[in-house]
Every structure is written in C-alpha cells, then in structure tokens.
C-alpha cells in the first residue's frame, strides 16, 4: 500500500475539516466514529472504506473528487 497517498488524503481531510470549523472530536461525532479513528485517517495510518469516504464528503458538503484534489 502506498502510504504516501493515505497521508495526502488524510491531510486533505484535515484541511477541509478545519476550513469548515469542525474540531476533530466534533467531526468524528458527526461521522459516528471514534475520535481516535478520525485521527488515524488524518495521519494516514488507516485506509478508510469507500463508505467512510462518502460519509466524509457528505459531512463536509463537498463532491467526492474534491477529497482527492491533493493530487493535482
């Protein structure tokens, strides 16, 4: 697994979360996950499922491709 992609994705999620004014704890609660799991995603230490990625995009009110705009 290319951990570089996971780290870039996690940083993108973190940046977007902060832009939307959510603390990590608030955002995890909104996604119905534990804060530590959110932390793992943001640090690139977990490979979130497609369903989790979809939930993240909905919670941030953005389109799925916007979560992957880090690769442009």
C-alpha positions as CSV (number, residue, x, y, z in Angstrom):
1,X,0.0,0.0,0.0
2,X,1.3,3.4,-0.9
3,X,1.2,5.2,2.5
4,X,2.1,8.5,0.7
5,X,-1.5,8.6,-0.8
6,X,-3.0,7.8,2.6
7,X,-1.0,10.7,4.2
8,X,-2.1,13.1,1.4
9,X,-5.7,12.1,1.7
10,X,-5.6,12.4,5.5
11,X,-4.0,15.9,5.2
12,X,-6.7,16.9,2.7
13,X,-9.5,15.7,5.1
14,X,-7.9,17.6,8.0
15,X,-7.6,20.8,6.0
16,X,-11.2,20.6,4.8
17,X,-12.4,19.8,8.3
18,X,-10.6,22.8,9.7
19,X,-11.9,25.1,6.9
20,X,-15.4,24.0,7.9
21,X,-14.8,24.9,11.5
22,X,-15.0,21.4,13.0
23,X,-12.8,20.1,15.8
24,X,-11.6,16.6,15.2
25,X,-13.9,15.4,18.0
26,X,-17.0,17.2,16.5
27,X,-16.3,15.9,13.1
28,X,-15.8,12.3,14.4
29,X,-19.1,12.6,16.2
30,X,-20.8,13.8,13.0
31,X,-19.5,10.7,11.2
32,X,-20.5,8.5,14.1
33,X,-16.9,7.2,14.6
34,X,-14.4,7.5,17.5
35,X,-12.1,10.5,17.5
36,X,-9.0,8.3,17.5
37,X,-10.1,6.6,14.3
38,X,-10.5,10.1,12.7
39,X,-7.0,10.9,14.0
40,X,-5.7,7.8,12.3
41,X,-7.3,8.8,9.0
42,X,-5.9,12.3,9.2
43,X,-2.4,11.0,9.9
44,X,-2.6,8.5,7.0
45,X,-2.5,5.5,9.3
46,X,-5.8,4.0,8.2
47,X,-7.2,3.2,4.8
48,X,-10.9,4.4,5.1
49,X,-13.5,2.4,3.3
50,X,-15.4,3.8,0.3
51,X,-18.5,4.2,2.6
52,X,-16.4,6.2,5.1
53,X,-15.0,8.4,2.3
54,X,-18.6,9.0,1.1
55,X,-19.7,10.0,4.6
56,X,-16.7,12.4,4.9
57,X,-17.7,14.1,1.7
58,X,-21.3,14.4,2.7
59,X,-20.3,15.8,6.2
60,X,-18.1,18.4,4.5
61,X,-20.8,19.1,1.9
62,X,-18.4,18.6,-1.0
63,X,-18.2,16.3,-4.0
64,X,-16.1,13.1,-3.7
65,X,-13.5,14.3,-6.2
66,X,-12.8,17.3,-4.0
67,X,-11.4,15.0,-1.4
68,X,-8.8,13.9,-3.9
69,X,-7.8,17.2,-5.3
70,X,-4.5,17.0,-3.4
71,X,-3.1,15.1,-6.4
72,X,-3.4,17.9,-8.9
